[in-house]
């Protein structure tokens, strides 16, 4: 490793001085050394490469570099060091597809070129000009890479720079995404028993089972099997029983069932009707739809237009762009300078506030379902962005099944993948010029879930590491899960007769096949050691919920007990219907009834009961409770590594103890099975066995980044006084009122 | 009362709260008359009153005032609302409203507390009830202003352990392998003649004579000469502490002081002694005007001076005041982060921590350091004790932490009485400042960053802060050892450590993993520093308080122990089975374990 610059936090400047000339490096090189090449994935093709390239490292707070070769393939940008790897320690948490020096092309967020000490964002126009001396790559998973291009031949440097810029930034067709070249053989996953699989919601059976599980009284629509009804609607979906006419307005405005509360009321989502329709028709159709939803239970519905009450997707995009900048740190000086105004910077991006608003909205939905037992219909333009966020969040708060790993994955399938969230457009996979449609909506959802996980960790089977990995996987261009805009889009492209596929149907793995990325040992980090499993009496697939032992909160829906319901509306007078309709309309026309005030009551009644991790879960939303997702955002910044500390230190101990308990239990079972079973009812989880390298101390960024520096030096803040230039008189005062007694 | 049976009194340390959790605990106490009073505690008055709870509506109930506490219990509903407030915590009592003001509850009483809350009550207009209660609270909350004694001197509590024995200076110095060939123990301050704010036993360079010490004292503010705080057993580097040199406007020099600092440097062959001046540079310069100053380059040639930019007690006081404004009674909602930033509280924490990191880093790299501020009892104590916490794992144990506080804070004269204002009505006193609270906050930040490195838990820190104000124990009373001696604090009061050590299980961190040789370097970045919600916002029932991790871990520990016990029993029964076939154990195994079940 070559040390450049004097190092140390104090002296590092954004600009970079090398004391080693390229000639010296050349002569140092071992002539017999062979050229290195990356280990290519099946289907991966190398485009171009350049050597020597200096990659800056930030490991020990000093700017140093490693020489090596930079490659660009159809999957990734990769750097291979010239140095022989020091005894390669097996990483516990290794991604099989890409390593620490690999950047999947889709993961590249921005590229900057440094021209004469000035950093310029690279766009198509700049690529043609001369080479930058330094190339900085910001990744979507918040890693920052800095490569110095001046040591290699100018031609090579140009090629690699232009190649990377071209493949990462220019508009391309879906065909070029690596998933369509990837030839990975789907690995059988023997360790996962069949019953634990994620429900994909791509068959009528999956939907029927879900309806049965939640006791929904709705209708499964199979008329869209060939997307004749609409290409924007799921292949299969569920609607209220009362809807007869499916085909007007191309399925727009259809209330799509999301989830049913045990009381019978349900959550629906819908897109807007096209505005071009004549007023009368429009109103009539709208009324029909709302009536149909109301008909589902107690003739009541609350509708909520999310585009009015929540930020739109452009706002979300803008806010996130601002927010992430605070984590893309290029050097120590930047880090400490930005530390001074850290809190106000975070606030100014508005990102945490958007998270709070989404959680708040989900709580309002939950309140309607849980307390008022009214149906809820949420709407927005397409019905596949914030509707997905809010409906998924509400379901996680209400239904403990979605807090298990498999349940959560099924929820993402149900609401997002089968539910036609436009992943391709929102993630800007193809670098289309039209910036309007980019927005990290799915990430926003994961952020909200993370808030719940950190506030109520015993309620969740999955860990924050799982969420972080999931947020990374969105940008790994291998999985079919996040690659398409809709079910129709997916099917169209995946079909054999599609022009894209050359030989036979395309089969990309889904992201849920975690063995593609991680071995089973690493997958253990997805499980939350704090999870309190529910005592199960039989091991069958989860039964529909029995209301009596959860849902403590539901207030009795006084007059209308469920048993009465059936005959009641049919037989009894219309007058009651009318009365209810008036009530319903008044709600719907929606006084913007100060939500905070009404929700507060709901909150307090929830808070005053003992917390049941398998019952209703509400997020805390006050200032200190909504936090920055430290693991995701700070994991690559060496300045914040706490050696031997952080929450990982506790989690590690917890996992170790769990292993001990498991071992003891096994020992006991061998001796006397009946006794062991008496003591612990929780199902036996074979996968939880972890072994840690106890000799090496872990840092707070574990399992993502490892601290390699052997002689750890504390990071000492610089630029401390920047903000604390207190001008008021207090600062100049003496500590004591009386002046110092002089003895001389 | 005095002859009441003296059982260790176990009050819930966090019990003075209206939150649902705490009130459940205090349910054990029957209303009013049956409050478990401390030995020595006496009832003074009780009155019907309305507690205007900031989190709920007004609550009708009874207030009960003793010479130690204010206790409130509601009478109007099933859900209990209680307050249990030691009078020592009161900073100020005010009357609000009166005959001229309108509306109900117009005869109000506001009590401003030192522990981040205010209490508001309303009283009936009739019978001067407000005047009575106001006068009684005023008198008993500020006994020193009324010629009365602090409760610590009236308390008759008895504990098995004498908490005053926790810290024995000689024992602690021997633990640090002192005295040795480089450092000696001196009794020159036996009668507080060298320095009246220092303890009697001091450790100084071996080569410095008592006469040297006297001459150095003349050149240091309040005679607080550089003395040893901590000794690194491997590299023999030391942390020494003192006050500022009396340089003054004319830039006076003192050969003895210069030579003395050089003796500190020489002791382990440090090439350059590092002097950490805790103050901002400008303040150090400004101090010259009042006769103080700092060690100049030309006078102290073998020393390097570093300013740590920590602000003075007045800045800290204002900062905490601002913090209280944004967290009590309601947490600032819309602009939480920028409001928090504008208080600068965490920024001050960052500065103190990063100063201590620099001290610890210097010492562990083998160089001796001198730490001072102006007088060497506020910022200096923060820096030396935090650096020692980073360097020496002993101080991270429950006992060691008590020793650290006794040594660096109490014996070296942090002016607790002035900074807290125990029993004193003068709430606007400019000497008051939350310096010790700030230190405890820094410790809390460290425990958050290193959750396995400390033997004690957050609860201990909260209990320490509660009794910093309560005046129930003598530990934090008075400004220095000489004052404590002349008031016979050790003889007449109980130490907080007697109370704490009577039930240590409450304060043990289950994740503690001893690692003796390890230096802890917390990260002093705003990215990691966070507001100590469970202390500053603990009165607010709407804030998420509990961390389930500790609970979960304890459950698992219990489960492990049960398994171990079962296995042992089985092994035992196996062996007895060989000798005696009619063991009752094997006959009824199921009966035996039913009571062992855990509530999973």
Interface residues (C-beta under 8 A of the other chain):
Chain A: X335 X336 X339 X340 X341 X342 X343 X344 X346 X347 X348 X352 X455 X457 X458 X530 X532 X535 X603 X604 X607 X608 X620 X622 X623 X624 X625 X630 X634 X637 X639 X640 X641 X642 X643 X644 X645 X646 X647 X649 X650 X653 X654 X657 X658 X660 X661 X664 X665 X667 X668 X671 X672 X674 X675 X676 X678 X679 X680 X681 X682 X700 X712 X713 X714 X715 X716 X717 X720 X721 X723 X724 X726 X730 X731 X732 X733 X734 X735 X736 X737 X739 X740 X741 X742 X743 X744
Chain B: X20 X217 X218 X219 X221 X222 X223 X244 X246 X248 X252 X280 X282 X283 X286 X287 X290 X291 X292 X309 X311 X312 X313 X314 X315 X318 X331 X332 X333 X335 X336 X337 X338 X339 X340 X341 X344 X346 X347 X350 X351 X354 X357 X358 X360 X361 X373 X374 X375 X378 X430 X431 X449 X450 X451 X452 X453 X511 X513 X515 X518 X520 X521 X522 X523 X524 X525 X526 X527 X528 X530 X531 X533 X537 X541 X542 X543 X544 X548 X549 X552 X553 X556 X557 X559 X560 X562 X563 X564 X566 X567 X570 X589 X590 X593 X594 X596 X597 X598 X600
